[in-house]
Amino acid sequence: MTRKTKLVWAAVAAVAVLLAVGIKFALEDPALKAGSQAGAAGPGGESPNPNTGQPSETPTPPPTTPPPSPTPSPSKTKGDGENKPPKPKNPYDRVMYTTGGKSVALTFDDGPDPTWTPQVLGKLRERGIKATFCLIGKNADAHPDLVADIVRDGHTLCNHSWNHDLKLGKRGAEEIRADMQRTNDAIHRGAPGADIAYFRHPGGAWTNRAIDIADELGMKSLNWTVDPADWEKPSAKKIASRVIDGTERGSIVLMHDGGGDRSRTMEALDKILPNLQDRFKLIALRH
């Protein structure tokens, strides 16, 4: 090998050593190392491989508020309804409208009257029929003998107020009680110890207060099923047809033996009594 060739190889070797040293320093330099890693990252500086490069910070999700729990409906307990005021009873559901059976009851209001009551009693007696008489207190007070006749013939007594006060049931409790008691006392003057089984409110204008007080005094509240409106003084034929056509099993029939001219009612009874007696058992109401 010539001297020149040796010099060339020596120079090549020196360059190789310098390159090796430079590469080593480059790999050990942190700044150059970071640059190398950055160059390996994808666009925007984020490493496409989550396992390479600096670990990225996990984003914290925004705080969320849970939806409010629905308020449960209050459960109904056993005593819930006990604090509510009771619904008022319908007074017309508390009164007696029928005999409760197949029999029919005749009732006569507004007596006793010295003209008409004896005629009614005579007609009933002839046919052996018993009925119920709803007496006005002031009339009973004026005619105790007629009260006695009614009881003697086996008929039932009914309190119909002292003076046929249509608004009696709307008055105060003490006033209602006094009216009923006064009427009972008048009836008992004519028939001492007789049972006064029923109370009939004038005009059928029932109230719970009147019904309650009648009950306290031992009287059942009595209404009716058939009303021929003989108090309007229609013809005897009309009165008779209304009663005969309207009466059925269990009916309570309303007529009048007082309160005015009852001549048409007396005439109508001559047709009503035999017809109803042939079709039904006629009774005097009892408790």
C-alpha positions in Angstrom: 0.0 0.0 0.0 1.3 3.4 -0.9 1.8 6.2 1.4 -1.1 8.1 -0.3 -3.5 5.2 0.1 -2.7 4.9 3.8 -3.5 8.6 4.3 -6.9 8.3 2.6 -7.9 5.4 4.8 -6.8 7.2 7.9 -8.9 10.2 7.0 -12.0 7.9 6.3 -11.5 6.3 9.7 -11.3 9.6 11.4 -14.5 10.8 9.8 -16.3 7.6 10.8 -15.2 8.1 14.5 -16.5 11.7 14.4 -19.8 10.6 13.0 -20.2 7.9 15.6 -19.4 10.3 18.5 -21.9 12.8 17.0 -24.7 10.3 16.8 -24.1 9.2 20.4 -24.4 12.8 21.7 -27.5 13.4 19.6 -29.2 10.3 21.1 -28.3 11.3 24.7 -29.4 15.0 24.3 -33.0 15.5 25.9 -33.9 18.3 23.6 -33.0 16.4 20.5 -34.7 13.3 21.9 -37.9 15.3 22.5 -37.7 16.7 19.0 -37.4 13.2 17.6 -40.5 12.1 19.5 -42.4 15.2 18.4 -41.5 14.3 14.8 -43.0 10.9 15.3 -46.3 12.3 16.5 -49.2 12.7 14.2 -50.9 16.0 13.1 -51.5 18.5 15.8 -48.9 16.9 18.2 -51.0 14.1 19.4 -49.6 10.6 19.3 -51.8 8.3 17.3 -50.8 5.5 19.6 -52.0 6.0 23.2 -49.1 3.9 24.4 -46.4 6.2 22.9 -45.3 9.7 23.7 -46.3 11.7 26.9 -49.5 10.4 28.5 -52.3 12.8 27.7 -54.5 14.0 30.6 -57.9 12.3 30.8 -60.6 15.0 30.4 -63.0 15.4 33.4 -66.7 15.2 32.3 -68.8 18.2 33.3 -70.7 17.7 36.5 -74.3 16.5 36.0 -77.2 17.1 38.3 -79.5 14.0 38.7 -83.1 14.6 37.9 -85.2 15.2 41.0 -87.0 12.1 42.3 -90.8 12.4 41.8 -92.7 13.2 44.9 -94.7 10.2 45.8 -98.5 10.7 46.1 -99.6 10.6 49.7 -100.9 7.1 50.4 -104.4 6.8 51.6 -104.6 5.7 55.1 -107.5 4.2 57.0 -108.4 7.4 58.7 -108.1 9.8 55.8 -111.9 10.2 55.3 -112.6 10.6 59.0 -111.6 14.2 59.1 -113.9 15.3 56.2 -117.4 16.5 57.1 -120.0 13.9 56.3 -122.1 14.5 53.2 -125.6 15.7 54.3 -128.2 13.1 53.8 -131.0 13.7 51.4 -134.1 14.0 53.6 -136.3 12.5 50.9 -134.3 9.3 51.2 -135.1 9.0 54.9 -138.9 9.2 54.8 -141.5 6.4 54.3 -143.1 6.3 50.9 -144.6 2.8 50.8 -146.1 0.2 53.1 -143.1 -2.1 52.4 -145.4 -4.9 51.2 -148.4 -5.7 49.0 -150.9 -3.8 51.2 -152.1 -0.3 50.5 -152.6 2.4 53.2 -155.1 5.2 53.0 -154.2 8.4 54.9 -156.3 11.5 55.6 -154.7 14.9 56.4 -155.7 18.2 58.0 -158.5 17.0 60.3 -160.1 16.5 62.5 -163.0 18.5 61.0 -166.5 18.4 62.5 -168.1 18.1 59.1 -165.9 15.8 57.1 -164.1 13.6 59.6 -167.3 11.9 60.8 -168.3 11.2 57.2 -164.9 9.6 56.5 -165.1 7.5 59.6 -168.6 6.3 58.7 -167.6 5.2 55.2 -164.5 3.4 56.5 -166.6 1.7 59.3 -169.2 0.5 56.8 -166.5 -1.4 54.9 -164.3 -2.4 57.8 -161.4 -0.4 56.5 -158.6 1.0 58.8 -156.7 4.1 57.8 -154.2 6.6 59.2 -155.2 10.2 60.2 -152.6 13.0 60.1 -154.0 15.5 62.6 -153.4 19.3 62.8 -152.7 20.2 66.4 -155.1 23.1 66.7 -157.9 21.1 65.2 -157.3 18.2 67.6 -157.3 20.7 70.4 -160.6 22.1 69.2 -162.3 18.6 68.6 -160.9 16.1 71.2 -164.1 14.0 70.7 -163.2 13.4 67.1 -159.7 12.3 68.1 -161.3 9.9 70.5 -163.6 8.5 67.7 -160.6 8.0 65.4 -158.8 5.9 68.0 -161.9 4.1 69.1 -162.4 2.9 65.5 -158.9 1.4 65.4 -157.2 3.9 63.1 -153.6 5.1 63.4 -152.6 8.6 64.6 -150.1 10.9 62.8 -148.8 14.3 63.8 -149.2 16.9 61.0 -147.9 19.9 62.9 -149.8 22.5 65.0 -150.9 24.9 62.2 -149.8 23.3 58.9 -146.6 25.4 58.8 -145.0 24.6 55.4 -141.6 26.1 56.6 -141.6 24.3 59.9 -138.6 22.1 59.0 -136.5 25.2 58.3 -137.0 26.6 61.8 -134.7 26.2 64.8 -134.6 22.8 66.5 -136.3 24.0 69.6 -139.1 25.6 67.7 -139.7 22.5 65.7 -139.7 20.3 68.8 -142.1 22.6 70.6 -144.5 22.5 67.6 -144.5 18.7 67.4 -144.8 18.3 71.2 -147.6 20.8 71.4 -149.5 18.9 68.7 -148.9 15.6 70.4 -150.2 17.0 73.7 -153.4 18.2 72.0 -153.9 14.8 70.4 -153.4 13.1 73.8 -156.0 15.3 75.4 -158.6 13.6 73.2 -157.0 10.2 73.4 -154.8 9.9 76.5 -151.9 7.4 76.1 -152.7 6.8 72.4 -149.6 5.9 70.2 -148.7 8.7 67.8 -146.7 6.6 65.4 -145.9 9.1 62.6 -145.1 12.6 61.7 -146.0 14.1 58.3 -144.4 17.4 57.4 -146.9 19.9 55.9 -146.6 19.9 52.1 -144.0 17.2 52.3 -141.3 19.9 52.7 -138.9 17.6 54.5 -135.7 18.6 56.2 -133.1 16.4 58.1 -133.7 18.5 61.2 -137.5 17.8 61.2 -136.9 14.1 60.6 -134.3 13.9 63.4 -136.6 15.6 65.9 -139.6 13.5 64.9 -137.5 10.4 65.5 -136.4 11.7 68.9 -140.1 12.0 69.8 -140.7 8.4 68.6 -142.4 9.3 65.3 -141.5 7.9 61.9 -141.5 10.4 59.0 -144.4 9.5 56.7 -144.7 10.7 53.1 -147.0 9.3 50.4 -147.0 7.7 46.9 -150.4 8.7 45.4 -151.7 12.3 45.7 -154.9 13.0 43.8 -154.5 16.7 44.7 -158.0 16.8 46.2 -156.9 20.0 48.0 -157.1 21.7 44.6 -160.8 20.7 44.5 -161.0 18.9 41.2 -164.1 17.0 40.4 -165.0 13.8 42.3 -164.5 11.8 39.1 -161.0 13.2 38.7 -160.1 12.5 42.3 -161.4 8.9 42.0 -159.6 8.2 38.7 -156.3 9.6 40.0 -156.4 7.3 43.1 -157.7 4.2 41.3 -155.3 4.5 38.4 -152.3 5.5 40.5 -152.5 3.0 43.3 -150.5 -0.2 43.2 -149.0 -2.6 45.7 -147.4 -0.8 48.6 -148.9 2.6 47.8 -149.6 5.2 50.5 -152.6 7.2 49.3 -153.0 10.9 50.5 -156.5 12.5 50.8 -158.0 15.1 53.0 -160.7 15.2 55.7 -160.1 18.8 56.7 -158.7 22.2 55.5 -161.7 23.3 53.4 -164.6 22.0 51.5 -164.1 18.2 51.1 -167.4 17.3 49.5 -165.8 16.1 46.3 -163.5 13.9 48.3 -166.4 12.4 50.1 -168.1 11.6 46.8 -165.0 10.2 45.3 -164.6 7.8 48.3 -167.7 6.0 47.3 -165.9 4.8 44.2 -162.4 4.6 45.6 -163.1 2.4 48.6 -164.8 -0.5 46.9 -162.3 -0.5 44.0 -159.2 -0.6 46.2 -160.7 -3.0 48.6 -161.4 -5.4 45.8 -157.8 -5.1 44.5 -155.7 -4.8 47.7 -155.5 -5.3 51.4 -156.1 -1.9 53.0 -154.3 -1.3 56.2 -153.8 1.3 59.0 -150.0 1.9 59.2 -148.2 0.6 62.2 -144.7 1.0 63.5 
